[in-house]
């Protein structure tokens, strides 16, 4: 049964899982610290000795690359290793929240329980994420393949406009199908990551406006709060960065939980004192029944 995404329910459920928001924020910041430390340790002392009047127009990028050249290898390793851990961590808490919510017996919020449930389903969701990443890369590269051929000048602008439009549309579709398919993959009888993603895409196509609303409400401020601290030049930049990323973590968790279906109700045990149902007999057994 197809359910509609809800921004309000996503906000309420995220407020309930506030410990998860703090965990997503804290661990994500820790994973990004090594690259930040390398950049600050390398560029900080050099930037302090740069002339106050600055350089000419267009020279700042050249100076920056010259400063960072000695640490290209360790910085690349730190970014690659941190990115792998970051993706693995996000797969873990996504899988954990789906399994926690889809289990009718789990009602209380325990951060350790969510992580444990995520570990048991991590590989299934890792395959799902890998499939989504491959589709995302193809959607980003595919519209620009015609530019590899010789194109007449009069076709450049139409192809450029259509390429941008197709890239944005394909990216949004992949995101939405992934968000909806992740909850479909939480069904215990469903094992195929590809089938769950395809069903998620089918749900998006049947409910396009309802599917895209949480993405607009949560993903846009989430992305802005990730980028804004990098260009912020006001007082207390470190504090501003941490607060901005904490709010961004809330947005990302709320985006994921906005697509959650209604929580399954626990199976009610049948009591001898319960009134008989439509398929319950109240006739006492007789000797004829045992023949």
Buried (B, 14 or more C-beta within 10 A) or exposed (E): EEBEBBBEBBBEBBEEBEEBBBBBBBBBBEBBEBBEEBBEEBBEEEEEEEEEEEEEEEEEEEBEEEBBEEBEEEBEEBBEEBEEBBBEBBBBBBBBBBBBBBBEEBEEBEBEBBBEBBEEBBEBBBBBBEBBEEBBEEBEEBBBEEEEEEEEEEEEEEBEEEBEEBBEEBBBBBBBBBBBBBBBBBEEEBEEBEEBBBBBBBBBEEBEEBBBBBBEBBBEBBEEBBEBBEEEEEEEEEEBBBBBBBEBBBBBBBBBBBBBBEBEEEEEEEEEEEEEEEEEEEEEEEEEEEE
